[in-house]
Amino acid sequence: MTRSSLQAACFVMLGTCLLLSKTSLAQKVEPTSESISKGEAIYNKHCQMCHGATGMGDGPAGKRINPKPYNFRDKEKMAAETDEHLFKEITKGKGPMPPFERKLKENERWMVLHYIRTFAK
């Protein structure tokens, strides 16, 4: 085995290890009553001003935003959204909504997601 092929093999192994460790760290939080309750507190602090107290997208700051903030009470739209898609939008932001990947930890974003799902029930 040549030195360059040995280095390439090492890089592949290192990349695989990093990918596996990142995958194991990125775990979805289950929707328990405790995680939903924590999500409510986070929502009230970071989301309510735009999405409103009842999740209709009618918060005081949301009234000035175009397009209007997402209405989490729309059962049909919420049923069509996957957790992964909503999580990505919370993480990366969308339109006028800022990203929350630096403001909230990953588990906190999952908790918020589980809480906003309660609006459409």
N, C-alpha and C positions, 0 to 999 in steps of 0.2 A: 504494500500500500504506500502510495507516495505521500509526501508531507501535505500537499494541497488537498488531496482527497481525504486525508485524515482530518484536516481542518474543516473541510466542508461537512464531514460526518459529525464532527463536534458541534458545529453551528446548528445543524438539523436537530440534534439531540437537545441542545440548549433551548432552541425555539419551541420544541415539543414540550419540554418541561415548563417553560414560561406559560405556554398556552394552557396546559393542564392546571397549573396553579391559579391562573386568572379565572378559569372556568369554575374551579372549586370555590373561589372566593365570591363569585357573583351568584349568590343564591337568592331566590325569590322568597320573600317573607309570606308566610301563610296568613290568610284573612281570619284571624282569631278576634274575639271581642277586645282583647288587650291591644292588638296591633291596630284595629280600627279606631279604638279610643285615642291612641297616640296619634294616629293619622288625622283625627278630628282636630286635635290641638295644633298640629302642624299646619293643617288647612286654614284654621282660624287666623294663624299668624301670617302665613305667606300667600294664601290664595283667595280668601274671603273678600278682600278689597275689590277684586275684579269679578270673581265668579259668584259672589253674593253668599249670604248666610244660608240660603236654601239651595245653592248650586245652580240657579237659573241663569247665571251670567249677567246678573243685574246689580252687581256691587257698585258702590259709589265711583270707584275708579274705572270700572268696566263700562260705564255709561259714555265715557269719552273715547273709547277705543273702537277702531274700525279695522277689521271685522269684530263684531261683538264676541265677548268671551263665550266659550263652549257652555252649552246648557246641559248639565249633568242629569237633569230630571227627564230628559227626552229618552224614554225607555227604548224606543226602536233604535235610535242612534247609538246608545250606550251598549245595547245587546250586540250590535254589529262591530263594535270595537274590541280588538283583542287586548289582553293585559299587556302584551309586549309592545303593541303600538302606542297605547296610552303611556306606558312607562317611558318609551322613547321620547314622546312629546313633552313629558314632564322633565326629562333629563336634558334634552337638547333645545326645548322651546319650540314654538311654532308661531309664525306671524308676529303679532305684537307681544306675545307671551315670551318672557325671557327664559333662558335655560336655568335649571335648578341643580345641575350636576355639581356646581361648586358651593351652592348654598345649603344643600341637603345631602346627607349621607345616602348611600344606595338603599339601605333598609328604610330610611325615612320616606324616600320617594315611593317605595312599595306600600308603606303604611298609608300615605296620602291616596294612592291609587285605590286601595281597598276602601277607604272612607268615601271617596267620590262615587264609588259603585253603589253605596247605600242610598244615594239620592234617587236612583232609578228603580228602586224596589217598591 
